[in-house]
Amino acid sequence: MKCSKLAAEITQNGIHFKTPIAPKFKKLATFLQSRKDGPKLPITQSISIAKELILEGPMATENFIQAFKFATSKKGLKLSYKMAIDFAQKMAKRSVKKN
């Protein structure tokens, strides 16, 4: 039931954009849970953040991922995961808005 409700919500939000947002939502939620290069968040927190950011448009996913990687990089800002998530969210929220 929760999955279908989430899918309907993401689909409904996608009508405001020229490109599909569901794949971008999935990519962001997966990255947020990633143990390899992401912040290793629990699934509920990952979905919550992805739902919020995807409203900023399809580019929010790439903007978040790039900002997070830069923020945690030794050649970048060297921030903790918590601070890097905050930074990346700010950058993603500057993505192109709805048409």
N, C-alpha and C positions, 0 to 999 in steps of 0.2 A: 504494500500500500504506500509506504513512504517513497519507494523508488518511482512509482508512477506519478505521484504528486510532485516530486522533484523534477521529473522529466517534463511534465506539463508546465511547471513554473518556468523552467529554462526555455522551453519552446515558446511560451507566451512572451517572454522578455526578448526573444530573438527577432520578433516581428519588426523591431525598430531599426534593424541593421540590414545592410545589403548582403552580408555574408553570414553563413550559419554560425551560431555561437556555441552550439552543443559540443562540437569537437574541441573548441578552445576551453570551454568549461571543464571538460574531462581532462584535458592536458594540464590545466592549472591545479585541479584537485589532486591529480596523480603526482604532480611535482611537489605539492605541499606535503604529501605523505612519504615522499621518496627518502630512503635511507642512504642513497648514493650521493646525490648532490642537493637534495632539498632539505627543508627544515625538520622533517620527520614528525609532522603533526598527526594527532589522532584523526580518524576519518571524519568525525562530526565537526571538528574545528576546520579541517580542510574544506569540507563542503560549505560551511558557513562563510569562510573567506572567499572562496571561489564564487559563490552566489552573489556576494556583495560586489566583487570586482568586475564580474562579467557584465554588470549593468553599465559599466563605463565603455563597453565596446569590445570587439574581438581583439584589438591590439593590447588590451589590458593584460592578457596572459603573457605575451612576450615581454611587455614592459616590466611586469612583476618579476619574471624569471631572470631577466638580465640585471635588474636592479638588485635582486637578492644575491645573485652570484657576485656582483661587483662589491656589494656591501660586506660579504663574508670573505672575500679574497684577501690574501696577504698583500697583493699589489693594489688592492682597493682600499676600502674603509676599515677593514679588520674588525667589524662589529660582531657582537654576539648574535645568535640566531634571533632572539627576541627583538633586538634593536634593528636587525636586518629586515625582519618581517615588517616592522613599522615603517622603515624607510621605503621598502619595496611597495607597500600599500600606498604610500603617498605618491610614489612615481606612477603606479598603475592608475591611480585616480585622476591623473593628468592626461589620460588617453582621450582619444576622440569620443565625444559624447554622441547620443542619439541624433539621427538626422531629423 
